[in-house]
Amino acid sequence: MRTVVDQLRKWQAMGGPALWVQAWDRTLRMVEGPLNGYAIVVDGVVVAEGAAGLATAYYVLAAERGVEPDAVTREEVEALYAAGVSVEERRVAWEEHLTAIGHDISDGGDPVVRLWSEIAHNHRTPEGNYDDTFDSSMTRWGPGYLAGLEKLRGRFAVTL
């Protein structure tokens, strides 16, 4: 059975700038132990997207500061995640950071942008009326990079 860590390594293997790969290395060192053997089924996809968001944060902040991803602090990551703003405001801010470090958000061939588009997708409540047969317990809400980080920090005790 495929695990969350398998998925993270697959995303890392897509390539990208050297700093991006280093950010993945830091993230994998942090989550590999707590996620050891955790399957990609059910909420494993969201957990993986949370870790991908963390790798993206380390990459963006390291690129902006001109340092290695290991030099990025917890406070800097928390500031990037900016509690208290809307999902849309946060997405726009992250995309401004990505653009500032040289990424074209419309470039689907860029591995950083391609992954960002996947993990930043805002899963919303579908339109329409639902009867009692609708089961929301297996439904995703919000962007994976946010929801997944909450799971990493809460259930898996991953510290930034």
C-alpha positions as CSV (number, residue, x, y, z in Angstrom):
1,M,0.0,0.0,0.0
2,R,1.3,3.4,-0.9
3,T,2.1,5.7,2.0
4,V,2.1,9.5,2.5
5,V,5.9,9.5,2.5
6,D,5.9,7.7,-0.9
7,Q,3.7,10.4,-2.2
8,L,6.0,13.1,-0.8
9,R,9.0,11.5,-2.5
10,K,7.1,11.3,-5.8
11,W,6.4,15.0,-5.6
12,Q,10.1,15.7,-4.7
13,A,11.2,13.6,-7.7
14,M,9.3,15.9,-10.1
15,G,12.3,18.2,-9.9
16,G,12.6,21.9,-9.7
17,P,15.2,24.4,-8.4
18,A,17.9,23.1,-6.0
19,L,16.4,25.1,-3.1
20,W,13.0,23.4,-3.8
21,V,14.7,19.9,-3.5
22,Q,16.4,21.1,-0.3
23,A,13.1,22.3,1.2
24,W,11.7,18.8,0.4
25,D,14.7,17.2,2.2
26,R,14.0,19.3,5.3
27,T,10.3,18.5,5.2
28,L,10.9,14.7,4.7
29,R,13.3,14.6,7.7
30,M,10.6,16.2,9.8
31,V,7.6,14.1,8.8
32,E,9.1,10.7,7.9
33,G,9.2,9.4,11.5
34,P,5.7,10.6,12.6
35,L,4.2,9.4,9.3
36,N,6.0,6.1,9.1
37,G,3.7,3.7,7.2
38,Y,0.7,6.1,7.2
39,A,-1.3,5.1,4.1
40,I,-2.4,7.6,1.5
41,V,-6.0,6.5,1.8
42,V,-8.8,8.4,3.5
43,D,-7.2,11.6,4.9
44,G,-3.6,10.6,3.9
45,V,-4.0,12.7,0.8
46,V,-4.7,15.8,2.9
47,V,-1.8,15.0,5.2
48,A,0.5,14.7,2.2
49,E,-0.8,18.1,0.9
50,G,-0.1,19.6,4.3
51,A,3.5,18.4,4.1
52,A,3.8,19.7,0.6
53,G,2.6,23.1,1.8
54,L,5.3,23.0,4.5
55,A,8.0,22.2,1.8
56,T,6.6,25.1,-0.2
57,A,6.8,27.4,2.8
58,Y,10.4,26.5,3.5
59,Y,11.3,27.0,-0.2
60,V,9.6,30.4,-0.5
61,L,11.0,31.7,2.7
62,A,14.5,30.4,2.0
63,A,14.5,31.9,-1.5
64,E,13.3,35.3,-0.2
65,R,16.0,35.4,2.5
66,G,18.8,33.9,0.4
67,V,19.4,31.1,3.0
68,E,19.1,27.3,3.1
69,P,15.7,25.9,4.0
70,D,17.1,24.6,7.3
71,A,17.7,28.3,8.4
72,V,13.9,29.1,8.1
73,T,12.3,29.6,11.5
74,R,9.0,28.4,12.9
75,E,8.0,32.0,13.3
76,E,8.6,32.8,9.7
77,V,6.5,29.7,8.6
78,E,3.7,30.7,10.9
79,A,3.7,34.2,9.6
80,L,3.5,32.9,6.0
81,Y,0.4,30.8,7.0
82,A,-1.0,34.1,8.4
83,A,-3.8,33.1,10.8
84,G,-6.8,35.4,10.7
85,V,-7.0,36.0,7.0
86,S,-9.4,34.4,4.5
87,V,-8.4,31.4,2.5
88,E,-8.4,33.5,-0.7
89,E,-6.2,36.3,0.9
90,R,-3.7,33.6,2.0
91,R,-3.7,32.0,-1.5
92,V,-3.1,35.4,-3.1
93,A,-0.3,36.2,-0.7
94,W,1.5,32.8,-1.3
95,E,1.2,33.3,-5.0
96,E,2.7,36.8,-4.7
97,H,5.7,35.2,-2.9
98,L,6.0,32.6,-5.6
99,T,5.9,35.2,-8.3
100,A,8.5,37.4,-6.4
101,I,11.0,34.5,-6.4
102,G,10.6,33.9,-10.2
103,H,7.6,31.6,-10.7
104,D,4.9,32.3,-13.3
105,I,1.7,31.0,-11.6
106,S,0.2,30.2,-15.0
107,D,3.1,27.9,-16.0
108,G,1.8,24.4,-15.6
109,G,5.2,23.0,-16.6
110,D,6.9,24.4,-13.5
111,P,6.9,21.6,-10.9
112,V,6.6,24.1,-8.0
113,V,3.6,25.8,-9.6
114,R,2.0,22.5,-10.6
115,L,2.2,21.2,-7.1
116,W,1.0,24.6,-5.6
117,S,-2.1,24.5,-7.9
118,E,-2.9,21.0,-6.5
119,I,-2.4,21.7,-2.8
120,A,-4.0,25.2,-2.9
121,H,-7.3,24.1,-4.5
122,N,-10.1,25.2,-2.2
123,H,-12.5,22.3,-1.8
124,R,-15.9,23.9,-1.1
125,T,-19.3,22.7,-0.2
126,P,-21.0,21.7,-3.4
127,E,-24.0,23.6,-4.6
128,G,-27.4,22.1,-4.3
129,N,-29.6,20.4,-1.7
130,Y,-28.7,17.1,-0.1
131,D,-31.0,14.7,1.5
132,D,-30.1,12.5,4.5
133,T,-28.0,10.2,2.3
134,F,-25.3,12.7,1.9
135,D,-22.3,11.8,4.0
136,S,-20.0,14.7,4.6
137,S,-17.6,12.7,6.8
138,M,-15.6,11.6,3.8
139,T,-15.6,15.0,2.1
140,R,-12.7,17.4,1.9
141,W,-13.1,21.1,2.7
142,G,-10.6,23.9,2.1
143,P,-7.2,23.8,0.6
144,G,-5.0,20.8,1.4
145,Y,-1.9,22.8,2.4
146,L,-3.9,24.3,5.3
147,A,-6.0,21.4,6.4
148,G,-3.1,19.0,6.1
149,L,-0.8,21.2,8.2
150,E,-3.4,21.2,11.0
151,K,-3.4,17.4,10.9
152,L,0.4,17.2,10.9
153,R,0.6,19.5,13.9
154,G,-2.3,18.1,15.8
155,R,-2.5,14.3,15.2
156,F,1.1,13.7,14.3
157,A,2.7,16.3,16.6
158,V,5.0,17.6,13.8
159,T,6.7,20.8,14.9
160,L,7.7,23.5,12.5
